[in-house]
């Protein structure tokens, strides 16, 4: 009799359809649902919904961001502040943001047990203390890092490979030596210094991008984080109208994702993967699913020797 094929490993994914609204002028508040549907159709993910309590979520957000800004986003007034990230406010949009915040913390906690979790959301790393920016309202990366550090972890890292610098993450992380940042962007607009906990590099073409990526293993070994949050942005894709790095095509992005996921997992570090940027409608969604496929591929390699 033919041997039965072992079931394909599925990527544990924290998800809630209420994350998505028509708030953005780009695809950045709708693409998440398309990515999840495509990943489900390909048999790549196992969905889990996070518990949500609105009052607790909004109170937690206000420990990271200015309470007046948080209240503006929650209520929609003043409207200019509520829409400072460039989105159109609605009650559903506000609720979605609070759910994303709670969901991301749940995904990080789940990763400590599961090893790797997908949280298919975007819109964090430009958000500042008192207002949004660049399609980012609240910085759930810093929020989750602070919560986990308060819960007993000693070091958390953000690996930010969106095409743009995580200036909001840098600002909100402040001088905290327990939050480390590794960031490769196509341009630079903020200073970043801080010994081995900060690694900011600018890469304007694919050759420089690959070279910058080679610094990741040393960063991980120097920081020794107990959790990595990976912003797997696909806006470095050379045809992206908002990002775009010369020569960075689909193959380079796949190479990047394999390297990041392999280097984090071979060190036994829990990993949470987010979508981050990607603005070519119909293409970015497919590129994000490629990332999910590489996550599933890495689960299939669990137990293989390093480099195998």
N, C-alpha and C positions, 0 to 999 in steps of 0.2 A: 504494500500500500504506500502511496506517496506520503511523505512526511508533511504534516501541517506546518504552514509558515507561522512563525511567532508573530503575535500582533504588533503592529508598528507603534512605537512609543508616541504618546501624545503630549503636547506642550500644555502644561497647566496654565490656564488663562483666566485672569480676573476680568469680568466683563459685565456691563450693564448698558442696555440700549439707550437708556436715558442720558448717557454721556453726550449723545449726539443731538445737535440742533442745527437750524439753518442760520446760525448767528454770523458766520464768517463770510467775507467777500471771496475767499478762496475755498479750497476743499478741506481746510484744516479743522472744521467742526463737523464734518460729515464722513470723511474718508475712513474713520475708524470702523464704522459699521460695515463698509464694503470690504475692508481687510479681514474682519472677523468672518464674514459670510464666505469669502473666498478660501480662507484657511479651513473653515468647517467643511466646505465642499471638497477640499483636497485631503481631508482626513488628518489634519495636522494638530488640532487643538481639542482640549477638554475644558469646557467653560465652567467657571464657578462665579457665583455672585457674592459680593461682600455685604455684610450687615451694614445698615445705614441708619443713623439717628441724626436728623438735621440739626438740632440744637447743639449737639456735641461737636458736629463737624464744623459749624460756623464758629463756635467758641475756640476750637483748636486752630483754625485758620488765623484767628485774631491774636494768637500767641506768636505768629511769625510775621504777619503783616499789620500795618496800621489799622486799628479797630475802626476808624472813620472810613477808610477805604473799603474794608470788609463789609461794613454796613451799607455803603453805597452800592456795592455789587449785589448784596443780598436783596436790597429793596429797589434798586434801579435809580435812586436819587442821591446826590445830584447826578443827572444822566451823563454829563461829560466825564465825570470820574468813573462811573460804572462802565463806560465804554472806552476808557483810556487805552485799552489794548488793541482797539480797532474793530471790535465786534459790535453787533446790534444786540442790545439788552432785551431780555424777556424773562418772565418768571421761570420758564423751562430751562433757559440758559443758566440762570443762577443756580437752580437746583442741580443741573448737570455738573457744574463746577464743584459743588459741595460733595456730590457723589464721587467725582474723580478723586478728590482729596482723600476721602475715606477709603476708596478702592485702592489707591496707591499704597497707603499705609498697610492695608490688608495684604496686598501683593508682596510687600517687603517682608512682612511677618511670615507669610506663607513660604516665601523663598528660603527662610531659615530652616524650614522643615523639609521642603521639596527639593531644594538645591537650585532650581531655576524656574522662574515664573515670567510669563508675558503679561504686561499690562498695556494694552494697545490704545494709548492716549498720547496726546501732544499738548504743547502750550504751557511750558513751565519756565524755561531758563532765562527769559528776558524780564520776567515779572520782578518789580522792585518792591521795596517796603511799603510805599504809600501810593503806588499807582501801577497799572499794567503797561505793557509795552510789547510791540512786535508780535501780536497775536498770542500773548501770554498774560494770563490774569493773576493766578496764584502759583507760587513756586512749591509744588508738592514734593519736589526732590529734596529741598532743604527741610520742609516740614517733616517728611518721613525720617530723614537723617537725624533730626533733633529728637524725635520721639523714640527712635531705636537707641540712640545714645543715652537718653534718659532711662531707658529700660534695661540698660546693662551692657550694650555693645561699647567698644572702646574706639573703633575707627570705622567710618563709612566713606566710600569713594563714589564719585560721579565721573563716569567716562562719557564725555559729551562730544559726539561726532556728528552733530547737526552742523550745517555749513556755516553757522554764525556763532560767535562767542557767547558763552553763558554769562553775560555781565550781571544779570540779576542773581544768579546762583553765587557768583563771586561776592556780590555786595551782601547778600543775606547770610552767607556762611561766615563772613567777617573774618576775624582773626582766629576762629576756632580751629585748633590744630587737629581735632578729631574728624573734620570733614575735609577730604582731599579731592582735588579736581584735576582731571586729565582732559584737555580740550584741544582739538584740532579744528581750526576754522579757516575759511577762505580769505578772511580779512581781519583786521585788528582795530578795535576802537576803545579798549580799556586796558589799563596797565594791570599786570598780574605778577605779583612777586610773593614768595613764601616758601623758600627752601623746597624740600621734596614733596610737600603736600600740594603744591601748585605746579602743573606742567601745562603751559599754554604754548601752542605752536601755530604758526600761520603757514598754510600750504596753498600755493596758487596754481599748482598743476599736479598731475597724477604722480609724477616722480617724487616731488616733495611730499605728497600725501603718504606714499608708501614709506618714505624715509621717516616721517614723523611717527607713523604707526609702530616702527621698530623700537620706539622708546617705551612702549607700554609695559613689556615684561619687567624692565628695571623699575618703573613707577610702582607696579604692583608689589614687587619684592621690597622696595623701600618703604612703602606705606603700610603694607600688610593689612589691608582692610578686612573687616568681617562681613561686609556686604558691599556689592557693587551695583549701582544703578546705571544702566547703559542707555544713553540717548542715541538710538540707532537711526538717526536722521538720514533720509535718502535725498535731501536737497543738495548734497555735494554733487549729485548726478549732473553731468555736464550740460544737459538740456533744461535744467530746472530754471524757471524764470526769476525765482527769488534768491536762490543760492547759485549753484553751478560752479564747479571747479574744472578747469580745462583738462580733458583727458580722463576724467573719472566717469567711467561707464559702468554698466551693470556688472561686468566681471570684476572690476576693482572694488565695488561695493560688496560683492559676495566674498571676495578675498579678505576684505576688512572685517566683515562679520565673523567669518570663520576664525580669524586670528583672535579677535576680542573674546569670543565665546570660548574658544579652546584655552586661551591663556588664563582666563578667569576660572574656568571649571577644572583645569588640571591642577590648580592650586587649592581646590576644594572650597572656593569662596562662593557663597550664595549670590545669585545673580537675578536681577529684575531688568527686563528689557522693555523700553518704551519706544513708540514710533518716532516722536519728534517731527522735524520738518520734512516736507516733500510735497511739491505743489504742481506737478504735471498731472492733470486729471486723467485717470485711466492708466497712467504709467506708474505714478508713485505708489498707487495701491498694489500693483503687481510687485514692485520692488520691495515694499514692506512685507509682502507674503514670502518673498525670497528669504528675508531675514528669519521669518517663522520657520520656514523649511530647514534652514541651517540649524536653528535651535533643535528641531526634531531630529535632524541628522546627528547632532552631538549627543542626544539622549541614546541613540542607537549605538554610539561608540563608547557608552559608559562602560568602564572596566577595561577598555583597551589601553595598552601601554602608552605613555606620553609620546606624542608625535605619531601615533599609529592611526 
